[in-house]
Amino acid sequence: MVKVNLGGCSSFVKDADYKSYVEKALSALDVLEAGTGAGNDFLGWKHLPTETPESLVEECEQIRDAWKEKGVDLVVVIGIGGSYLGAKCALEALSHSFANSLKGEKKAPQLVFAGHNLSEEYMSELMDLMKERNTAAVVISKSGTTTEPAVAFRLIKQYIEQTYGVIEDNVGGRFSVLTPVGILPIVLAGFDIRQMLKGAAEMEEACAKRCECNPAVQYAAMRNLLYDNGKKIEILVSYNPKLQYLGEWWKQLYGESEGKDGKGIFPASVSFTTDLHSMGQYIQDGERHLMETVVTVENSNRSMTIANDPQNLDGLNFLTGKHIEECNAMAELGTKLAHIDGGVPQLSVSVERINEYNLGALFYFFEKACGISAYVLGVNPFNQPGVEAYKKNMFALLGKPGYEEQAKALQARIEK
């Protein structure tokens, strides 16, 4: 389960102000639960954890088994934005960091991604790989016409043995990680989707409660209070490199859901301790418009201690016998205290360890909190009018039929 700790914000806000924002968040929860708010035709994600039928999981497993029998050893997942980042996050978090370099028989096909950029070199190099492998593809696109995944699909379709996956009309791409198109890549990679759905289902129950103990309400209330107090940028922090793509998925979810109508907390992400040696200076001493949400993993799935060196050339014998994760935890605590002293409020979101259950819980927690937070902010969490602007310009500049007048106007601007 996901736990929220707001103690790192106590010196930045007043209790009475937080209570008032909890009431705002609870009112937003009421709107979200009743389905009466803006974008209410895109609420299909709310009950996916509890309403996903066992038959769907079994169908995904059947596809996995059928592709295994055909010798498929490479799966290309085609999608962009929220349509692929959830699956990418799950694979990065749950996989061995060096899985593709380890010797021995691979239990699952290698999953790679396409359709999330328009790089000619990337697509050419992907084709090089596909020509040497037995390849299948999963195509993820809500409209079927988004340029980046559509171009990728056109280029590689002659290699596709089988495609699968449709996002329901009432689920936006950035909320689609627990839909069939998000589930299938995770199943193909050999992970336990039932445990992921179980974790998400328990958070669905916890995040539906109309009380201050609701973790999604706590998170939404505090981040909006801090935003109104001048903290315009939220940095999602993790101290485990396996969660790097959780940050990428979270940025997509919150940036596209909240950034509109001239409003919105700007979402950024860092991976500590690595980024403490680059972004750490700015976070500590730069402009004070930042808040941090730290995703804490309480226990490691592996165990390794630091050995004694008789010569002690590096001066680190004081660490002898300590687990590396203990050093990581002290780095996290030390950084938290330093950043609070430096004027950066700290929200903490913690899980017991990285596994399918807790990842499912994190996915649902952030999704539900996003809906609540956006309604507190006063925007529609489920549309993306700003994204369409660049698409129209791109279509016009590429000569798509029907965009002739816009193309002329853009060309006139370019020539000035």
C-alpha positions in Angstrom: 0.0 0.0 0.0 1.0 3.6 -0.5 1.6 5.8 2.5 1.7 9.6 2.5 3.7 11.6 5.0 3.4 15.4 5.0 5.7 16.1 7.9 8.3 17.7 5.6 5.8 20.4 4.8 4.8 21.4 8.4 7.2 24.3 8.7 5.9 25.8 5.4 2.1 25.8 6.0 -0.4 26.4 8.7 -2.6 23.6 10.0 -5.7 25.6 9.5 -4.8 26.3 5.9 -4.1 22.6 5.3 -7.5 21.7 6.8 -9.2 24.1 4.4 -7.5 22.5 1.5 -8.5 19.0 2.7 -12.1 20.2 2.5 -11.5 21.4 -1.0 -9.9 18.1 -1.9 -12.9 16.2 -0.4 -15.3 18.3 -2.4 -13.2 17.5 -5.5 -13.4 13.8 -4.5 -17.2 14.1 -4.3 -17.2 15.5 -7.9 -14.9 12.8 -9.1 -16.8 10.0 -7.5 -20.2 11.3 -8.7 -18.9 11.8 -12.2 -20.3 15.3 -12.5 -17.1 17.2 -13.2 -15.5 18.4 -16.4 -14.3 15.5 -18.6 -16.7 13.0 -16.9 -16.9 10.9 -20.0 -13.2 9.9 -19.4 -13.6 8.2 -16.0 -13.3 4.6 -17.2 -10.0 4.2 -15.4 -11.6 4.7 -11.9 -12.7 1.1 -11.4 -10.3 -0.8 -13.7 -8.6 -2.5 -10.8 -11.7 -4.1 -9.5 -13.7 -4.6 -12.7 -10.9 -6.0 -14.9 -12.2 -9.6 -15.6 -10.0 -12.6 -15.1 -10.8 -13.6 -18.7 -8.9 -10.5 -19.9 -5.8 -11.5 -17.9 -6.1 -15.1 -19.3 -6.4 -13.7 -22.8 -3.2 -11.8 -22.4 -1.5 -14.9 -21.1 -2.8 -16.9 -24.1 -1.2 -14.3 -26.4 2.1 -14.6 -24.4 2.0 -18.4 -24.7 1.2 -18.3 -28.4 4.0 -15.9 -29.2 6.4 -18.0 -27.2 5.4 -21.1 -29.2 6.1 -19.1 -32.4 9.6 -18.2 -31.1 8.9 -14.5 -30.7 11.9 -13.1 -29.0 11.4 -9.4 -29.6 8.2 -7.4 -29.0 7.9 -3.8 -30.3 5.5 -1.7 -28.2 4.3 1.2 -30.4 2.9 4.2 -28.6 3.5 7.7 -27.3 2.9 9.6 -24.1 0.6 8.0 -21.6 -0.1 5.2 -24.1 3.4 3.7 -23.5 4.9 5.3 -20.4 2.9 3.2 -17.9 4.1 -0.1 -19.5 7.7 1.3 -19.8 7.6 2.3 -16.1 6.5 -1.2 -15.0 9.1 -3.0 -17.1 11.9 -0.7 -15.9 10.9 -1.1 -12.3 10.4 -4.8 -12.3 13.1 -6.1 -14.6 16.7 -7.0 -13.8 18.8 -3.9 -14.6 21.0 -6.0 -16.9 18.5 -8.6 -18.1 19.5 -8.3 -21.8 23.2 -8.8 -21.0 22.9 -11.9 -18.8 23.8 -15.2 -20.2 21.3 -18.1 -20.3 18.0 -18.7 -21.8 15.6 -15.7 -21.7 12.3 -16.5 -20.1 10.5 -13.7 -21.8 11.0 -11.7 -25.1 12.9 -8.5 -25.1 10.5 -5.5 -25.2 11.5 -2.3 -27.0 9.6 0.8 -27.8 8.7 2.8 -30.9 6.4 5.5 -31.9 7.4 7.9 -29.1 9.7 10.0 -31.4 10.2 10.9 -35.0 13.9 10.1 -35.2 15.0 8.6 -38.4 18.2 7.1 -36.8 16.2 5.5 -34.0 13.7 3.9 -36.4 16.5 2.7 -38.7 18.4 1.1 -35.9 15.2 -0.5 -34.6 14.7 -2.0 -38.1 18.3 -3.4 -37.9 17.4 -5.2 -34.7 14.1 -6.5 -36.0 15.7 -8.0 -39.1 17.8 -10.2 -36.8 14.9 -11.2 -34.4 11.5 -13.0 -34.5 9.3 -10.0 -33.9 5.8 -9.2 -32.8 4.2 -5.8 -32.0 1.7 -4.3 -29.6 0.2 -1.1 -31.1 -1.2 1.4 -28.6 -3.1 4.4 -30.0 -6.4 5.8 -28.9 -7.2 7.5 -32.2 -5.1 5.4 -34.5 -3.9 8.5 -36.3 -1.4 10.1 -33.9 1.6 10.8 -36.1 4.5 9.3 -34.2 3.0 5.8 -33.5 1.2 5.8 -36.9 4.5 6.4 -38.7 6.2 3.7 -36.7 3.4 1.2 -37.3 3.5 1.9 -41.1 7.3 1.3 -41.2 7.3 -2.0 -39.3 4.0 -3.6 -40.1 5.4 -6.1 -42.5 7.2 -7.7 -39.5 4.2 -7.9 -37.3 2.8 -11.4 -36.5 0.0 -10.2 -34.3 -1.3 -6.9 -32.9 -3.5 -6.4 -29.9 -5.1 -3.7 -27.8 -7.8 -1.0 -27.9 -8.2 1.7 -25.3 -11.8 2.2 -24.3 -13.4 5.5 -25.4 -13.8 6.5 -21.7 -10.1 6.1 -20.8 -7.5 8.7 -21.8 -4.1 7.5 -22.8 -2.3 8.8 -19.7 -4.7 6.8 -17.5 -4.4 3.7 -19.6 -1.7 1.7 -17.7 -4.3 -0.7 -16.2 -6.2 -1.1 -19.5 -5.6 -4.1 -21.9 -2.9 -2.1 -23.8 -1.0 -1.5 -20.6 -1.5 -5.0 -19.2 -0.4 -6.9 -22.2 3.3 -5.7 -22.4 3.6 -6.4 -18.7 2.3 -9.9 -19.1 4.5 -10.5 -22.1 7.5 -9.5 -20.0 6.7 -12.2 -17.5 5.4 -10.2 -14.6 2.4 -10.9 -12.3 -0.4 -8.6 -13.5 -2.8 -10.1 -11.0 -0.7 -8.8 -8.2 -0.5 -5.4 -9.9 -4.3 -5.3 -10.2 -4.6 -6.4 -6.5 -2.4 -3.5 -5.3 -4.4 -1.1 -7.5 -7.7 -2.5 -6.2 -6.7 -1.9 -2.6 -5.8 1.7 -3.4 -9.0 2.1 -5.3 -10.8 1.3 -2.0 -8.5 3.5 0.1 -8.7 6.5 -2.3 -12.5 6.4 -2.5 -13.0 7.1 1.3 -14.4 10.5 2.1 -12.0 11.3 5.0 -8.8 13.1 5.7 -7.1 9.7 5.9 -7.5 9.2 2.2 -3.9 9.4 0.9 -5.0 10.8 -2.5 -6.9 13.6 -0.7 -3.8 14.3 1.5 -1.5 14.6 -1.4 -3.9 16.7 -3.6 -4.7 19.0 -0.7 -1.0 19.7 0.3 0.3 20.2 -3.2 -2.4 22.7 -4.1 -1.9 24.6 -0.8 1.9 24.8 -1.6 1.1 25.8 -5.1 -1.1 28.7 -3.9 1.8 29.6 -1.5 4.1 30.1 -4.4 5.6 26.6 -5.0 5.0 26.4 -8.7 7.3 23.5 -9.5 6.9 19.9 -8.1 9.9 17.6 -8.4 9.2 13.9 -8.1 12.2 12.3 -6.5 13.2 8.6 -6.3 16.4 7.1 -4.8 16.1 3.9 -6.8 17.1 4.0 -10.5 14.4 1.4 -11.2 11.8 4.2 -10.6 13.2 6.6 -13.2 10.3 5.9 -15.6 7.8 6.3 -12.8 8.9 10.0 -12.9 8.5 10.1 -16.7 5.0 8.5 -16.4 4.1 10.9 -13.5 5.2 14.0 -15.5 3.0 12.9 -18.4 0.0 12.3 -16.1 0.2 15.5 -14.2 1.5 17.8 -16.9 -1.2 17.0 -19.4 -3.9 16.8 -16.8 -3.3 20.1 -14.9 -1.3 22.3 -17.3 -4.1 24.4 -18.9 -6.1 27.6 -18.6 -2.9 29.4 -17.5 -2.7 27.2 -14.4 -0.9 24.2 -13.1 2.0 22.9 -11.1 5.0 22.3 -13.4 6.0 18.6 -13.0 9.7 17.6 -13.1 11.6 14.6 -11.9 15.1 13.6 -10.7 16.8 10.4 -9.8 18.9 10.7 -6.6 21.6 10.3 -5.6 22.8 10.6 -9.2 21.1 14.0 -9.8 22.3 15.4 -6.5 25.6 15.9 -8.4 23.8 18.0 -11.1 20.4 19.3 -10.0 21.2 19.2 -6.3 22.8 22.6 -6.2 19.8 24.3 -7.8 17.3 22.5 -5.6 19.3 23.5 -2.5 20.1 27.1 -3.3 18.1 28.2 -6.4 14.9 30.1 -6.6 12.4 29.0 -3.9 9.5 28.0 -6.2 10.0 24.3 -5.6 8.4 21.5 -3.7 9.5 17.8 -3.7 7.5 14.6 -3.6 9.9 11.8 -2.6 8.9 8.2 -3.5 10.5 6.1 -0.8 11.1 2.4 -1.1 11.4 1.0 2.5 13.1 -2.3 1.7 15.4 -3.6 -1.0 14.7 -6.9 -2.9 18.4 -7.7 -2.8 21.1 -7.7 -0.1 24.7 -6.5 -0.3 27.0 -5.3 2.4 30.2 -3.2 2.2 33.3 -5.2 2.9 36.3 -4.3 5.1 39.5 -3.1 3.3 42.6 -3.7 5.5 44.4 -0.8 3.9 41.4 1.5 4.1 42.7 3.5 1.1 39.3 5.2 0.5 38.7 5.9 4.2 35.4 4.1 4.1 36.0 1.3 6.7 33.5 3.1 9.0 30.9 1.6 6.6 32.1 -2.0 7.0 29.2 -4.3 7.4 26.5 -1.8 6.4 24.1 -2.5 3.7 24.3 -0.3 0.6 20.6 0.4 1.0 21.3 1.8 4.5 23.7 4.3 2.9 21.0 5.2 0.4 18.5 5.7 3.2 20.8 8.0 5.1 21.5 9.9 1.9 17.7 10.3 1.5 17.2 11.5 5.0 20.2 13.8 4.9 19.0 15.3 1.7 15.5 15.7 3.0 16.7 17.7 6.0 19.0 19.8 3.9 16.3 20.7 1.4 13.8 21.6 4.1 16.4 23.8 5.7 16.9 25.3 2.3 13.2 26.2 1.8 11.9 23.2 -0.1 8.8 21.5 1.3 8.9 17.7 1.3 6.0 15.4 0.6 6.7 11.7 1.1 5.0 8.8 -0.7 6.3 5.4 0.4 5.8 1.7 -0.5 7.3 -1.3 1.3 9.3 -2.6 -1.7 9.3 -2.6 -5.5 7.1 -5.3 -6.8 4.0 -5.7 -8.9 1.6 -5.2 -6.0 3.1 -1.9 -4.9 3.6 -0.6 -8.4 -0.1 -1.1 -9.1 -0.9 0.7 -5.9 1.4 3.6 -7.0 -0.2 3.8 -10.4 -3.7 4.1 -9.0 -2.8 6.4 -6.2 -1.3 9.0 -8.5 -4.1 8.7 -11.0 -6.8 9.3 -8.4 -4.9 12.1 -6.7 -4.4 13.7 -10.1 -8.2 13.8 -10.8 -8.8 15.3 -7.3 -6.0 17.8 -7.6 -7.0 19.0 -11.0 -10.6 19.6 -9.8 -9.2 21.6 -6.8 -7.2 23.6 -9.3 -10.3 24.2 -11.3 -9.4 22.5 -14.6 -10.6 19.5 -16.6 -8.1 16.7 -15.8 -9.1 14.7 -18.9 -8.6 16.9 -21.9 -5.4 18.2 -23.6 -6.3 21.1 -25.9 -2.7 22.4 -25.8 -1.4 19.1 -27.3 -3.6 19.5 -30.4 -2.0 22.9 -31.2 1.4 21.5 -32.2 -0.3 18.6 -34.1 -2.3 21.0 -36.3 0.8 23.0 -37.1 2.8 19.8 -37.9 0.1 18.5 -40.2 -0.1 21.7 -42.0 3.7 21.9 -42.5 3.8 18.3 -43.7 1.1 19.0 -46.3 -1.7 16.9 -44.9 -4.9 17.4 -46.9 -7.4 19.8 -45.3 -4.7 22.0 -43.8 -3.9 24.1 -46.8 -5.0 27.5 -45.4 -3.2 26.9 -42.1 -0.1 25.9 -44.1 -0.2 29.2 -46.0 -0.6 31.2 -42.8 2.3 29.3 -41.1 4.5 29.8 -44.1 3.9 33.5 -44.1 4.9 33.6 -40.4 8.1 31.7 -41.2 9.1 34.0 -44.0 8.8 37.1 -41.9 
